[in-house]
């Protein structure tokens, strides 16, 4: 297929499936925490706007959660189908870590998800709020185990190799490996940012359409406060993560910067734009700022970092890809910061709800957080190459013995099925966002946050679902 090898096709297939999958857990993590905040504010202030937003985003959360589960199962199976030698070599570490994720996070989420989705009118307010918190906690626990596994592959420790297989000897070191805290914090903040931008784009869309309601205003306002808070924090975490990567994976940093070699006595410039050429071992058309590379990477204006020529050609990541994926991620990060600051400035005189330029920019930035996550993962995973376990096992030794024809066929099937299934799911989720929050006009619900008068006896299969999930024609007219 297009002259690609079996190894390249296997990598593309895994990259394709994980790219689809990662957007769903990111939104799940962010929306779950957002729902905790909304329900907490509703219970505290009794403002029906918070309840209205809670029910609106709860439906979107349910659709997104379902797609995340399905896409995750497909991705997990590839460890056994396409990367069987990796599973044989390192399964004694990655297997238990993924199992812990199921036994803790997934069971925690599944155990309370039903109460969260269908228990608003059937359990007390405290129990329902507790269920929402537990679901949100479950998403964070899930991210913890997944990132512990991935971080160990990036910075492995706490193991020995016995009879050609990895054997864990210190689980504390395995889990809390050198890059784990930085990756966990960076990914969690990325999920919060992506969700804030997604929510903010929904609010901006409705304002641009003339649907200026208290719920829509609150949606936009809360999201921009979150962007303003988290964007600078994420930039700081990114700097710390970069310093950690420089220590443990210097070749990745060299590839990200398009930095090939040091000149004696000279600092490292920051290359803003250019075209790294792996064959010519140079970055063509480079636009660079003197000294800034040293200052950012070493916090010393005269500091130097290893260049790609300091590593054997076979051990170099593909700088052409990593260089640009990193700049997409970083550039979007600064645009997020700009959006947050613009939103802060526009709050004076309530221009936040009248500025069409700001609202259009917020709408354009809606997918920006997810694109930044994908660019960041491309940087992380492609920058680790040619290793699947950094410095321990090469990717070419991890792939299963499949033919080019078999991998080409399955890749095409994956693309067709994913576009059909998840394309439909994403389209439906966007339609839900475009429908907007519906104001609830029942005064009794304003006085009592969780009604209990509805019959609990199951008279039909969906009797556990609130009646307003599938509104009648009369309700739609209201």
Secondary structure, DSSP 8 states (H G I E B T S, - for coil): -TT--HHHHHHHHHHHHHHHHHHHHHHHHHHHHHHHHHHHHHHHH--HHHHHHHHHHHHHHHHHHHHHHHHHHHHHHHHHHT-HHHHHHHHHHHHHHHHHIIIIIIHHHHHHHHHHHH-TTTS-HHHHHHHHHHHHHHHHHHHHHHHHHHHHHHS--SEEEETTEEEES-HHHHHT-TTHHHHHHHHHHHHHHHHHHHHHHHHHHHHHTT---HHHHHHHHHHHHHHHHHHHHHHHHHHHHHHHHHHH-HHHHHHHHT-----TT----EEEEEEEETTTTEEEEEEEETTHHHHHHHSSTT-----GGGS-GGG---HHHHHHHHHHHHHHHHHHHHHHHHHHHHTGGGGGGT-HHHHHHHHHGGGHHHHHHHHHHHHHHHHHTTEEETTTEEGGGTS----HHHHHHHHHHHHHHHHHHHHHHHHHHHHHHHH-------HHHHH-SS---S--S-SSTTTTS-GGGG--HHHHH-
